[in-house]
Amino acid sequence: MLKVGLTGGIGAGKSEVSRLLDEYGAVIVDADKIAREVVEPGTPGLAAVVEEFGEEILAPDGSLDRPRLGSVVFADTERLAALNAIVHPLVGERSAELERQAEAESAGAVIVHDVPLLTENGLAPLYDLVLVVDASPQTQLDRLVRLRGMTEEDGAARMAAQATREERLATADIVIGNDGPLEELEKRVREVWDELRARAQGRSPA
């Protein structure tokens, strides 16, 4: 088994890399997806978030009002830390459970943990390898504005709340550059996948 951490700044294209690796046969453990699951209605996670932030962060149907919560925590590092203290341990527990399931099914599995804040939370030592999807800040901001409909100010604020490009690259064992077209990304991810498979099976990468 090979345990891989996948990360990248907002707008860098990490989700596309995750999708491609999933197609090639990796077991994807998506921290963002799990983070949503652990605060679904009726979960202890949501109860803890409501206790910390108040019922005003709930939507009328009783689910978490993510935009409202986001407006609170992204502007206040202490409130963000309080949210992370609730959610991160729950995500860690569920991720470990999924990892155990994958290992039980295949000793040669490549398990890719899709972790947006891997660098920020100092999680690199948890993985055999760290993949960083890298794009220039100009490319990131352009994608946030053009593809996600953010204003330049909102996009820049989201980027500023994350690790710097240099900090992220310092954690990387393998870098996947993504400033170019999709065809180039697909080719690079296929190369990386071949290397990951070789490592998982105990072979030296070609």
TATA-V568954 format. One record per helix or strand of 2 or more residues. SS is the DSSP state (a for helix, b for strand). FROM is the first residue (numbers start at 1). TO is the last residue. If there is no record, write none. Layout:
ss=<SS & SS>
from=<FROM & FROM>
to=<TO & TO>
//
This chain:
ss=<b & a & b & a & a & a & a & a & b & a & b & a & a & a & b & a>
from=<2 & 14 & 27 & 31 & 44 & 55 & 66 & 77 & 110 & 124 & 129 & 137 & 152 & 165 & 174 & 182>
to=<8 & 24 & 30 & 37 & 53 & 57 & 73 & 105 & 114 & 126 & 134 & 146 & 160 & 170 & 177 & 200>
//
